[in-house]
């Protein structure tokens, strides 16, 4: 029984430490460092892959570089513009919402933003317009989302508090602003 109490104390300390790290973690710098690592690292094949998986992985990496996806941020295929931010979900979500607010039919899935019935020129015009405007708060972006109810008690929260929580969880305005700045600069 004393050992069980000791394990519970260790578990509690671990969860408290994890919570502290989550609160203090600067996501934008973390996401930027992951992006830098992914775009500058050579073909680091994970050690746990078998030969078939390594072959498929190598083929994917080769095509990734052959198609120039490591350098391209914007592609047009037909009448759809594909944005490849190579960043985390929070920044990608923010970019998508900002583009929607500029009137583009933007949607994101799997880290790629698709803009239907658009052109690269209209995307760049929207990006410039976003940068000329004031940087919004994450809660302002969340207020444009029709349904921000995620957690069990969200329905009883006032809308402004729910938008604050949703915006903090799903958007990274600073990271998106930095991405737009790099794109136009």
Contact map, one row per residue, 1 for C-alpha under 8 A:
11111000000000000000000000000000000000000000000000000000000000000000000000000000000000000000000000000000000000000000000000000000000000000000000000000000000000000000000000000000000000000
11111100000000000000000000000000000000000000000000000000000000000000000000000000000000000000000000000000000000000000000000000000000000000000000000000000000000000000000000000000000000000
11111110000000000000000000000000000000000000000000000000000000000000000000000000000000000000000000000000000000000000000000000000000000000000000000000000000000000000000000000000000000000
11111111000000000000000000000000000000000000000000000000000000000000000000000000000000000000000000000000000000000000000000000000000000000000000000000000000000000000000000000000000000000
11111111100000000000000000000000000000000000000000000000000000000000000000000000000000000000000000000000000000000000000000000000000000000000000000000000000000000000000000000000000000000
01111111110000000000000000000000000000000000000000000000000000000000000000000000000000000000000000000000000000000000000000000000000000000000000000000000000000000000000000000000000000000
00111111111000000000000000000000000000000000000000000000000000000000000000000000000000000000000000000000000000000000000000000000000000000000000000000000000000000000000000000000000000000
00011111111100000000000000000000000000000000000000000000000000000000000000000000000000000000000000000000000000000000000000000000000000000000000000000000000000000000000000000000000000000
00001111111110000000000000000000000000000000000000000000000000000000000000000000000000000000000000000000000000000000000000000000000000000000000000000000000000000000000000000000000000000
00000111111111000000000000000000000000000000000000000000000000000000000000000000000000000000000000000000000000000000000000000000000000000000000000000000000000000000000000000000000000000
00000011111111100000000000000000000000000000000000000000000000000000000000000000000000000000000000000000000000000000000000000000000000000000000000000000000000000000000000000000000000000
00000001111111110000000000000000000000000000000000000000000000000000000000000000000000000000000000000000000000000000000000000000000000000000000000000000000000000000000000000000000000000
00000000111111111000000000000000000000000000000000000000000000000000000000000000000000000000000000000000000000000000000000000000000000000000000000000000000000000000000000000000000000000
00000000011111111100000000000000000000000000000000000000000000000000000000000000000000000000000000000000000000000000000000000000000000000000000000000000000000000000000000000000000000000
00000000001111111110000000000000000000000000000000000000000000000000000000000000000000000000000000000000000000000000000000000000000000000000000000000000000000000000000000000000000000000
00000000000111111111000000000000000000000000000000000000000000000000000000000000000000000000000000000000000000000000000000000000000000000000000000000000000000000000000000000000000000000
00000000000011111111100000000000000000000000000000000000000000000000000000000000000000000000000000000000000000000000000000000000000000000000000000000000000000000000000000000000000000000
00000000000001111111110000000000000000000000000000000000000000000000000000000000000000000000000000000000000000000000000000000000000000000000000000000000000000000000000000000000000000000
00000000000000111111111000000000000000000000000000000000000000000000000000000000000000000000000000000000000000000000000000000000000000000000000000000000000000000000000000000000000000000
00000000000000011111111100000000000000000000000000000000000000000000000000000000000000000000000000000000000000000000000000000000000000000000000000000000000000000000000000000000000000000
00000000000000001111111110000000000000000000000000000000000000000000000000000000000000000000000000000000000000000000000000000000000000000000000000000000000000000000000000000000000000000
00000000000000000111111110000000000000000000000000000000000000000000000000000000000000000000000000000000000000000000000000000000000000000000000000000000000000000000000000000000000000000
00000000000000000011111110000000000000000000000000000000000000000000000000000000000000000000000000000000000000000000000000000000000000000000000000000000000000000000000000000000000000000
00000000000000000001111111000000000000000000000000000000000000000000000000000000000000000000000000000000000000000000000000000000000000000000000000000000000000000000000000000000000000000
00000000000000000000111111100100000000000000000000000000000000000000000000000000000000000000000000000000000000000000000000000000000000000000000000000000000000000000000000000000000000000
00000000000000000000000111111100000000000000000000000000000000000000000000000000000000000000000000000000000000000000000000000000000000000000000000000000000000000000000000000000000000000
00000000000000000000000011111110000000000000000000000000000000000000000000000000000000000000000000000000000000000000000000000000000000000000000000000000000000000000000000000000000000000
00000000000000000000000001111111000000000000000000000000000000000000000000000000000000000000000000000000000000000000000000000000000000000000000000000000000000000000000000010110000000000
00000000000000000000000001111111100000000000000000000000000000000000000000000000000000000000000000000000000000000000000000000000000000000000000000000000000000000000000000000000000000000
00000000000000000000000011111111110000000000000000000000000000000000000000000000000000000000000000000000000000000000000000000000000000000000000000000000000000000000000000000000000000000
00000000000000000000000000111111111000000000000000000000000000000000000000000000000000110000000000000000000000000000000000000000000000000000000000000000000000000000000000000000000000000
00000000000000000000000000011111111100000000000000000000000000000000000000000000000000100000000000000000000000000000000000000000000000000000000000000000000000000000000000000000000000000
00000000000000000000000000001111111110000000000000000000000000000000000000000000000000000000000000000000000000000000000000000000000000000000000000000000000000000000000000000000000000000
00000000000000000000000000000111111111000000000000000000000000000000000000000000000000100000000000000000000000000000000000000000000000000000000000000000000000000000000000000000000000000
00000000000000000000000000000011111111100000000000000000000000000000000000000000000001100000000000000000000000000000000000000000000000000000000000000000000000000000000000000000000000000
00000000000000000000000000000001111111110000000000000000000000000000000000000000000000000000000000000000000000000000000000000000000000000000000000000000000000000000000000000000000000000
00000000000000000000000000000000111111111000000000000000000000000000000000000000000000000000000000000000000000000000000000000000000000000000000000000000000000000000000000000000000000000
00000000000000000000000000000000011111111000000000000000000000000000000000000000000000000000000000000000000000000000000000000000000000000000000000000000000000000000000000000000000000000
00000000000000000000000000000000001111111000000000000000000000000000010000000000000000000000000000000000000000000000000000000000000000000000000000000000000000000000000000000000000000000
00000000000000000000000000000000000111111100000000000000000000000000000000000000000000000000000000000000000000000000000000000000000000000000000000000000000000000000000000000000000000000
00000000000000000000000000000000000011111111000000000000000000000000000000000000000000000000000000000000000000000000000000000000000000000000000000000000000000000000000000000000000000000
00000000000000000000000000000000000000011111000000000000000000000000000000000000000000000000000000000000000000000000000000000000000000000000000000000000000000000000000000000000000000000
00000000000000000000000000000000000000001111100000000000010010000000000000000000000000000000000000000000000000000000000000000000000000000000000000000000000000000000000000000000000000000
00000000000000000000000000000000000000001111110000000000000000000000000000000000000000000000000000000000000000000000000000000000000000000000000000000000000000000000000000000000000000000
00000000000000000000000000000000000000000011111010000100110000000000000000000000000000000000000000000000000000000000000000000000000000000000000000000000000000000000000000000000000000000
00000000000000000000000000000000000000000001111110000000000000000000000000000000000000000000000000000000000000000000000000000000000000000000000000000000000000000000000000000000000000000
00000000000000000000000000000000000000000000111110000000000000000000000000000000000000000000000000000000000000000000000000000000000000000000000000000000000000000000000000000000000000000
00000000000000000000000000000000000000000000011111000000000000000000000000000000000000000000000000000000000000000000000000000000000000000000000000000000000000000000000000000000000000000
00000000000000000000000000000000000000000000111111111100000000000000000000000000000000000000000000000000000000000000000000000000000000000000000000000000000000000000000000000000000000000
00000000000000000000000000000000000000000000000111111100000000000000000000000000000000000000000000000000000000000000000000000000000000000000000000000000000000000000000000000000000000000
00000000000000000000000000000000000000000000000011111110000000000000000000000000000000000000000000000000000000000000000000000000000000000000000000000000000000000000000000000000000000000
00000000000000000000000000000000000000000000000011111111000000000000000000000000000000000000000000000000000000000000000000000000000000000000000000000000000000000000000000000000000000000
00000000000000000000000000000000000000000000000011111111100000000000000000000000000000000000000000000000000000000000000000000000000000000000000000000000000000000000000000000000000000000
00000000000000000000000000000000000000000000100011111111110000000000000000000000000000000000000000000000000000000000000000000000000000000000000000000000000000000000000000000000000000000
00000000000000000000000000000000000000000000000000111111111000000000000000000000000000000000000000000000000000000000000000000000000000000000000000000000000000000000000000000000000000000
00000000000000000000000000000000000000000000000000011111111100000000000000000000000000000000000000000000000000000000000000000000000000000000000000000000000000000000000000000000000000000
00000000000000000000000000000000000000000000100000001111111110000000000000000000000000000000000000000000000000000000000000000000000000000000000000000000000000000000000000000000000000000
00000000000000000000000000000000000000000010100000000111111111000000000000000000000000000000000000000000000000000000000000000000000000000000000000000000000000000000000000000000000000000
00000000000000000000000000000000000000000000000000000011111111100000000000000000000000000000000000000000000000000000000000000000000000000000000000000000000000000000000000000000000000000
00000000000000000000000000000000000000000000000000000001111111110000000000000000000000000000000000000000000000000000000000000000000000000000000000000000000000000000000000000000000000000
00000000000000000000000000000000000000000010000000000000111111111000000000000000000000000000000000000000000000000000000000000000000000000000000000000000000000000000000000000000000000000
00000000000000000000000000000000000000000000000000000000011111111100000000000000000000000000000000000000000000000000000000000000000000000000000000000000000000000000000000000000000000000
00000000000000000000000000000000000000000000000000000000001111111110000000000000000000000000000000000000000000000000000000000000000000000000000000000000000000000000000000000000000000000
00000000000000000000000000000000000000000000000000000000000111111111110000000000000000000000000000000000000000000000000000000000000000000000000000000000000000000000000000000000000000000
00000000000000000000000000000000000000000000000000000000000011111111110000000000000000000000000000000000000000000000000000000000000000000000000000000000000000000000000000000000000000000
00000000000000000000000000000000000000000000000000000000000001111111100000000000000000000000000000000000000000000000000000000000000000000000000000000000000000000000000000000000000000000
00000000000000000000000000000000000000000000000000000000000000111111100000000000000000000000000000000000000000000000000000000000000000000000000000000000000000000000000000000000000000000
00000000000000000000000000000000000000000000000000000000000000011111111100000000000000000000000000000000000000000000000000000000000000000000000000000000000000000000000000000000000000000
00000000000000000000000000000000000000000000000000000000000000011111111110000000000000000000000000000000000000000000000000000000000000000000000000000000000000000000000000000000000000000
00000000000000000000000000000000000000100000000000000000000000011001111100000000000000000000000000000000000000000000000000000000000000000000000000000000000000000000000000000000000000000
00000000000000000000000000000000000000000000000000000000000000000001111110000000000000000000000000000000000000000000000000000000000000000000000000000000000000000000000000000000000000000
00000000000000000000000000000000000000000000000000000000000000000001111111100000000100000000000000000000000000000000000000000000000000000000000000000000000000000000000000000000000000000
00000000000000000000000000000000000000000000000000000000000000000000101111100000001110000000000000000000000000000000000000000000000000000000000000000000000000000000000000000000000000000
00000000000000000000000000000000000000000000000000000000000000000000000111110000111100000000000000000000000000000000000100000000000000000000000000000000000000000000000000000000000000000
00000000000000000000000000000000000000000000000000000000000000000000000111111000111000000000000000000000000000000000000100000000000000000000000000000000000000000000000000000000000000000
00000000000000000000000000000000000000000000000000000000000000000000000001111111110000000000000000000000000000000000001100000000000000000000000000000000000000000000000000000000000000000
00000000000000000000000000000000000000000000000000000000000000000000000000111111110000000000000000000000000000000000000000000000000000000000000000000000000000000000000000000000000000000
00000000000000000000000000000000000000000000000000000000000000000000000000011111100000000000000000000000000000000000000000000000000000000000000000000000000000000000000000000000000000000
00000000000000000000000000000000000000000000000000000000000000000000000000011111100000000000000000000000000000000001111000000000000000000000000000000000000000000000000000000000000000000
00000000000000000000000000000000000000000000000000000000000000000000000000011111110000000000000000000000000000000111111000000000000000000000000000000000000000000000000000000000000000000
00000000000000000000000000000000000000000000000000000000000000000000000001111111111000000000000000000000000000000111111100100000000000000000000000000000000000000000000000000000000000000
00000000000000000000000000000000000000000000000000000000000000000000000001111001111100000000000000000000000000011110000000000000000000000000000000000000000000000000000000000000000000000
00000000000000000000000000000000000000000000000000000000000000000000000011100000111110000000000000000000000000011110000000000000000000000000000000000000000000000000000000000000000000000
00000000000000000000000000000000000000000000000000000000000000000000000111000000011111000000000000000000000000111000000000000000000000000000000000000000000000000000000000000000000000000
00000000000000000000000000000000000000000000000000000000000000000000000010000000001111100001000000000000000000110000000000000000000000000000000000000000000000000000000000000000001000000
00000000000000000000000000000000001000000000000000000000000000000000000000000000000111110000000000000000000000110000000000000000000000000000000000000000000000000000000000000000000000000
00000000000000000000000000000011011000000000000000000000000000000000000000000000000011111011000000000000000000100000000000000000000000000000000000000000000000000000000000000000000000000
00000000000000000000000000000010000000000000000000000000000000000000000000000000000001111111000000000000000000100000000000000000000000000000000000000000000000000000000000000000000000000
00000000000000000000000000000000000000000000000000000000000000000000000000000000000000111111100000000000000000100000000000000000000000000000000000000000000000000000000001000000000000000
00000000000000000000000000000000000000000000000000000000000000000000000000000000000000011111110000000000000000000000000000000000000000000000000000000000000000000000000011110000000000000
00000000000000000000000000000000000000000000000000000000000000000000000000000000000000111111111000000000000000000000000000000000000000000000000000000000000000000000000000111011000000000
00000000000000000000000000000000000000000000000000000000000000000000000000000000000010111111111100000000000100111000000000000000000000000000000000000000000000000000000000000001000000000
00000000000000000000000000000000000000000000000000000000000000000000000000000000000000001111111110000000000100000000000000000000000000000000000000000000000000000000000001100000000000000
00000000000000000000000000000000000000000000000000000000000000000000000000000000000000000111111111000000000000000000000000000000000000000000100000000000000000000000000001111001000000000
00000000000000000000000000000000000000000000000000000000000000000000000000000000000000000011111111100000000000000000000000000000000000000000000000000000000000000000000000000001000000000
00000000000000000000000000000000000000000000000000000000000000000000000000000000000000000001111111110000011100001000000000000000000000000000000000000000000000000000000000000000000000000
00000000000000000000000000000000000000000000000000000000000000000000000000000000000000000000111111111000010000000000000000000000000000000000100000000000000000000000000000000000000000000
00000000000000000000000000000000000000000000000000000000000000000000000000000000000000000000011111111100000000000000000000000000010000000000100000000000000000000000000000000000000000000
00000000000000000000000000000000000000000000000000000000000000000000000000000000000000000000001111111111110000000000000000000110010000000000000000000000000000000000000000000000000000000
00000000000000000000000000000000000000000000000000000000000000000000000000000000000000000000000111111111110000000000000000000000000000000000000000000000000000000000000000000000000000000
00000000000000000000000000000000000000000000000000000000000000000000000000000000000000000000000011111111000000000000000000000000000000000000000000000000000000000000000000000000000000000
00000000000000000000000000000000000000000000000000000000000000000000000000000000000000000000000001111111000000000000000000000100110000000000000000000000000000000000000000000000000000000
00000000000000000000000000000000000000000000000000000000000000000000000000000000000000000000000000111111100000000000000000000000000000000000000000000000000000000000000000000000000000000
00000000000000000000000000000000000000000000000000000000000000000000000000000000000000000000000000111111110000000011010000100100000000000000000000000000000000000000000000000000000000000
00000000000000000000000000000000000000000000000000000000000000000000000000000000000000000000000000110011111000000011100000000000000000000000000000000000000000000000000000000000000000000
00000000000000000000000000000000000000000000000000000000000000000000000000000000000000000000000110110001111100001111000000000000000000000000000000000000000000000000000000000000000000000
00000000000000000000000000000000000000000000000000000000000000000000000000000000000000000000000100000000111110001110000000000000000000000000000000000000000000000000000000000000000000000
00000000000000000000000000000000000000000000000000000000000000000000000000000000000000000001100100000000011111111100000000000000000000000000000000000000000000000000000000000000000000000
00000000000000000000000000000000000000000000000000000000000000000000000000000000000000000000000000000000001111111000000000000000000000000000000000000000000000000000000000000000000000000
00000000000000000000000000000000000000000000000000000000000000000000000000000000000000000000000000000000000111110000000000000000000000000000000000000000000000000000000000000000000000000
00000000000000000000000000000000000000000000000000000000000000000000000000000000000111111001000000000000000111111000000000000000000000000000000000000000000000000000000000000000000000000
00000000000000000000000000000000000000000000000000000000000000000000000000000000011111000001000000000000000111111100000000000000000000000000000000000000000000000000000000000000000000000
00000000000000000000000000000000000000000000000000000000000000000000000000000000011100000001000100000000011110111110000000000000000000000000000000000000000000000000000000000000000000000
00000000000000000000000000000000000000000000000000000000000000000000000000000001111000000000000000000000011100011111000000000000000000000000000000000000000000000000000000000000000000000
00000000000000000000000000000000000000000000000000000000000000000000000000000001111000000000000000000001111000001111110000000000000000000000000000000000000000000000000000000000000000000
00000000000000000000000000000000000000000000000000000000000000000000000000000011100000000000000000000001110000000111110000000000000000000000000000000000000000000000000000000000000000000
00000000000000000000000000000000000000000000000000000000000000000000000000000011100000000000000000000000100000000011111000000000000000000000000000000000000000000000000000000000000000000
00000000000000000000000000000000000000000000000000000000000000000000000000000011100000000000000000000001000000000011111101100000000000000000000000000000000000000000000000000000000000000
00000000000000000000000000000000000000000000000000000000000000000000000000010011100000000000000000000000000000000000111111100000000000000000000000000000000000000000000000000000000000000
00000000000000000000000000000000000000000000000000000000000000000000000001110000100000000000000000000000000000000000011111110000000000000000000000000000000000000000000000000000000000000
00000000000000000000000000000000000000000000000000000000000000000000000000000000000000000000000000000000000000000000001111111000000000000000000000000000000000000000000000000000000000000
00000000000000000000000000000000000000000000000000000000000000000000000000000000000000000000000000000000000000000000011111111100000000000000000000000000000000000000000000000000000000000
00000000000000000000000000000000000000000000000000000000000000000000000000000000100000000000000000000001000000000000011111111110000000000000000000000000000000000000000000000000000000000
00000000000000000000000000000000000000000000000000000000000000000000000000000000000000000000000000000000000000000000000111111111000000000000000000000000000000000000000000000000000000000
00000000000000000000000000000000000000000000000000000000000000000000000000000000000000000000000000000000000000000000000011111111100000000000000000000000000000000000000000000000000000000
00000000000000000000000000000000000000000000000000000000000000000000000000000000000000000000000000100101000000000000000001111111110000000000000000000000000000000000000000000000000000000
00000000000000000000000000000000000000000000000000000000000000000000000000000000000000000000000000100000000000000000000000111111111000000000000000000000000000000000000000000000000100010
00000000000000000000000000000000000000000000000000000000000000000000000000000000000000000000000000000000000000000000000000011111111100000000000000000000000000000000000000000000000000010
00000000000000000000000000000000000000000000000000000000000000000000000000000000000000000000000000000100000000000000000000001111111110000000000000000000000000000000000000000000000000000
00000000000000000000000000000000000000000000000000000000000000000000000000000000000000000000000001100100000000000000000000000111111111000000000000000000000000000000000000000000000000000
00000000000000000000000000000000000000000000000000000000000000000000000000000000000000000000000000000000000000000000000000000011111111100000000000000000000000000000000000000000100110000
00000000000000000000000000000000000000000000000000000000000000000000000000000000000000000000000000000000000000000000000000000001111111000000000000000000000000000000000000000000000000000
00000000000000000000000000000000000000000000000000000000000000000000000000000000000000000000000000000000000000000000000000000000111111100000000000000000000000000000000000000000000000000
00000000000000000000000000000000000000000000000000000000000000000000000000000000000000000000000000000000000000000000000000000000011111110000000000000000000000000000000000000000000000000
00000000000000000000000000000000000000000000000000000000000000000000000000000000000000000000000000000000000000000000000000000000001011111000000000000000000000000000000000001000100000000
00000000000000000000000000000000000000000000000000000000000000000000000000000000000000000000000000000000000000000000000000000000000001111101100000000000000000000000000000001000000000000
00000000000000000000000000000000000000000000000000000000000000000000000000000000000000000000000000000000000000000000000000000000000000111111100000000000000000000000000000001000000000000
00000000000000000000000000000000000000000000000000000000000000000000000000000000000000000000000000000000000000000000000000000000000000011111110000000000000000000001001100111000000000000
00000000000000000000000000000000000000000000000000000000000000000000000000000000000000000000000000000000000000000000000000000000000000001111111000000000000000010011111100000000000000000
00000000000000000000000000000000000000000000000000000000000000000000000000000000000000000000000000000000000000000000000000000000000000011111111100000000000000000010001000000000000000000
00000000000000000000000000000000000000000000000000000000000000000000000000000000000000000000010011000000000000000000000000000000000000011111111110000000000000000000001000000000000000000
00000000000000000000000000000000000000000000000000000000000000000000000000000000000000000000000000000000000000000000000000000000000000000111111110010000000000000011011000000000000000000
00000000000000000000000000000000000000000000000000000000000000000000000000000000000000000000000000000000000000000000000000000000000000000011111111000000000000010010000000000000000000000
00000000000000000000000000000000000000000000000000000000000000000000000000000000000000000000000000000000000000000000000000000000000000000001111111000000000000000000000000000000000000000
00000000000000000000000000000000000000000000000000000000000000000000000000000000000000000000000000000000000000000000000000000000000000000000111111110000000000000000000000000000000000000
00000000000000000000000000000000000000000000000000000000000000000000000000000000000000000000000000000000000000000000000000000000000000000000001111110000000000000000000000000000000000000
00000000000000000000000000000000000000000000000000000000000000000000000000000000000000000000000000000000000000000000000000000000000000000000000011111000000000000000000000000000000000000
00000000000000000000000000000000000000000000000000000000000000000000000000000000000000000000000000000000000000000000000000000000000000000000010011111100000000000110010000000000000000000
00000000000000000000000000000000000000000000000000000000000000000000000000000000000000000000000000000000000000000000000000000000000000000000000000111110011000000100000000000000000000000
00000000000000000000000000000000000000000000000000000000000000000000000000000000000000000000000000000000000000000000000000000000000000000000000000011111010000000000000000000000000000000
00000000000000000000000000000000000000000000000000000000000000000000000000000000000000000000000000000000000000000000000000000000000000000000000000001111110000000000000000000000000000000
00000000000000000000000000000000000000000000000000000000000000000000000000000000000000000000000000000000000000000000000000000000000000000000000000000111111000000000000000000000000000000
00000000000000000000000000000000000000000000000000000000000000000000000000000000000000000000000000000000000000000000000000000000000000000000000000000011111110000000000000000000000000000
00000000000000000000000000000000000000000000000000000000000000000000000000000000000000000000000000000000000000000000000000000000000000000000000000001111111110000100000000000000000000000
00000000000000000000000000000000000000000000000000000000000000000000000000000000000000000000000000000000000000000000000000000000000000000000000000001001111110000000000000000000000000000
00000000000000000000000000000000000000000000000000000000000000000000000000000000000000000000000000000000000000000000000000000000000000000000000000000000111111000000000000000000000000000
00000000000000000000000000000000000000000000000000000000000000000000000000000000000000000000000000000000000000000000000000000000000000000000000000000000111111101100000000000000000000000
00000000000000000000000000000000000000000000000000000000000000000000000000000000000000000000000000000000000000000000000000000000000000000000000000000000000111111100000000000000000000000
00000000000000000000000000000000000000000000000000000000000000000000000000000000000000000000000000000000000000000000000000000000000000000000000000000000000011111110000000000000000000000
00000000000000000000000000000000000000000000000000000000000000000000000000000000000000000000000000000000000000000000000000000000000000000010001000000000000001111111000000000000000000000
00000000000000000000000000000000000000000000000000000000000000000000000000000000000000000000000000000000000000000000000000000000000000000000000000000000000011111111100000000000000000000
00000000000000000000000000000000000000000000000000000000000000000000000000000000000000000000000000000000000000000000000000000000000000000000000000011000010011111111110000000000000000000
00000000000000000000000000000000000000000000000000000000000000000000000000000000000000000000000000000000000000000000000000000000000000000011011000010000000000111111111000000000000000000
00000000000000000000000000000000000000000000000000000000000000000000000000000000000000000000000000000000000000000000000000000000000000000110010000000000000000011111111100000000000000000
00000000000000000000000000000000000000000000000000000000000000000000000000000000000000000000000000000000000000000000000000000000000000000010000000000000000000001111111110000000000000000
00000000000000000000000000000000000000000000000000000000000000000000000000000000000000000000000000000000000000000000000000000000000000000010010000010000000000000111111111100000000000000
00000000000000000000000000000000000000000000000000000000000000000000000000000000000000000000000000000000000000000000000000000000000000000111110000000000000000000011111111100000000000000
00000000000000000000000000000000000000000000000000000000000000000000000000000000000000000000000000000000000000000000000000000000000000000110000000000000000000000001111111110000000000000
00000000000000000000000000000000000000000000000000000000000000000000000000000000000000000100000000000000000000000000000000000000000000000000000000000000000000000000111111100000000000000
00000000000000000000000000000000000000000000000000000000000000000000000000000000000000001100110000000000000000000000000000000000000000000000000000000000000000000000011111110000000000000
00000000000000000000000000000000000000000000000000000000000000000000000000000000000000000110110000000000000000000000000000000000000000000100000000000000000000000000011111111000000000000
00000000000000000000000000010000000000000000000000000000000000000000000000000000000000000110010000000000000000000000000000000000000000000100000000000000000000000000000101111111000000000
00000000000000000000000000000000000000000000000000000000000000000000000000000000000000000010010000000000000000000000000000000000000000111100000000000000000000000000000000111111100000000
00000000000000000000000000010000000000000000000000000000000000000000000000000000000000000000000000000000000000000000000000000000000000000000000000000000000000000000000000011111110000000
00000000000000000000000000010000000000000000000000000000000000000000000000000000000000000010000000000000000000000000000000000000000000000000000000000000000000000000000000011111111000000
00000000000000000000000000000000000000000000000000000000000000000000000000000000000000000011011000000000000000000000000000000000000000000000000000000000000000000000000000011111111100000
00000000000000000000000000000000000000000000000000000000000000000000000000000000000000000000000000000000000000000000000000000000001000100000000000000000000000000000000000001111111110000
00000000000000000000000000000000000000000000000000000000000000000000000000000000000000000000000000000000000000000000000000000000000000000000000000000000000000000000000000000111111111000
00000000000000000000000000000000000000000000000000000000000000000000000000000000000010000000000000000000000000000000000000000000000000000000000000000000000000000000000000000011111111100
00000000000000000000000000000000000000000000000000000000000000000000000000000000000000000000000000000000000000000000000000000010001000000000000000000000000000000000000000000001111111110
00000000000000000000000000000000000000000000000000000000000000000000000000000000000000000000000000000000000000000000000000000000001000000000000000000000000000000000000000000000111111111
00000000000000000000000000000000000000000000000000000000000000000000000000000000000000000000000000000000000000000000000000000000000000000000000000000000000000000000000000000000011111111
00000000000000000000000000000000000000000000000000000000000000000000000000000000000000000000000000000000000000000000000000000000000000000000000000000000000000000000000000000000001111111
00000000000000000000000000000000000000000000000000000000000000000000000000000000000000000000000000000000000000000000000000000011000000000000000000000000000000000000000000000000000111111
00000000000000000000000000000000000000000000000000000000000000000000000000000000000000000000000000000000000000000000000000000000000000000000000000000000000000000000000000000000000011111
